[in-house]
Amino acid sequence: MFQVLDHANVVYTGELSQTTQYVIEHYGNSLDEAIRSGIRIMYADPLRHLNQAGEALLGSTVPAFWKPAEEWELD
């Protein structure tokens, strides 16, 4: 899914061809003109939001990082 952003506000969500068509119809006759005026098309990863919700459900919003290595372990 892709989102059309008009100065940080989501105004449309759809597939890439649908979002480009929306931009052309609502913001001018070319994508270049729309992008120069501040319109952005952004890829929206639906799984990213599910991961954040799952972390909040489990009570952990801090990502799990590898345990840092001690200097003596690197030699």
N, C-alpha and C positions, 0 to 999 in steps of 0.2 A: 504494500500500500504506500501511496505517496500523499503528501499534504502540500497544499498551496498556502504559503504564509504571506500575509499582507502586513508588513512591518510587525512581525512577531505574533500576529493573530491568525489562527488557522481558519481559513475561509472555505476550504474544500478538501475532501479526502476521496481518493479513488486510485485506479490503476494509472500507470504513467501516461498512456495515450489519452485517457479521460482528463487527467490534470492539465496536460499541455493544451488540450482543446478548450478547457475551461479558461485558462489564462489568455489564450488567443481571443476568445469570445468576449471576455469581460475587461481585459486590460489593454487592448490594442491589437494591431494586425500582425505583430511579430513578437516572438519570445524575447529577442534582444531588447526591444523597447521596454517590455514589462520588467525584465530583470534590472535594467538600468534605473527604473523608477522605484525599486525596492521590493519587488515581488520575488519570492523564493519558492522553489519546489524541493521538498525535503523527503527523503525516504523514511518512513515510519516503521520501525521494527516491532511487530506486535508481540514477539516473544520477550523483548526487553521489559515491557510493562508487566508481563506475567512474572518474570524473575523478581522485579522489585516488589510486587504484591506478595509473592511467596516469602521473601525475606522479611517483610513487615509482619506477616502472619506469624512467622517463627520468632519474632522479636529481635532479629538481627538485621540492621541496615548497613553494617560494616562489611565490606567484601572480605572474603577469606584469602589471605595472602600466604605465601610460603613462609615458613619459619626462617628468620635470618640466620645465616651461618656465622659461627664464631671464627675469628681470625685463625686460630690454631687448626681448625678443621680444613682450611683452604690449602695448607702447606702440604 
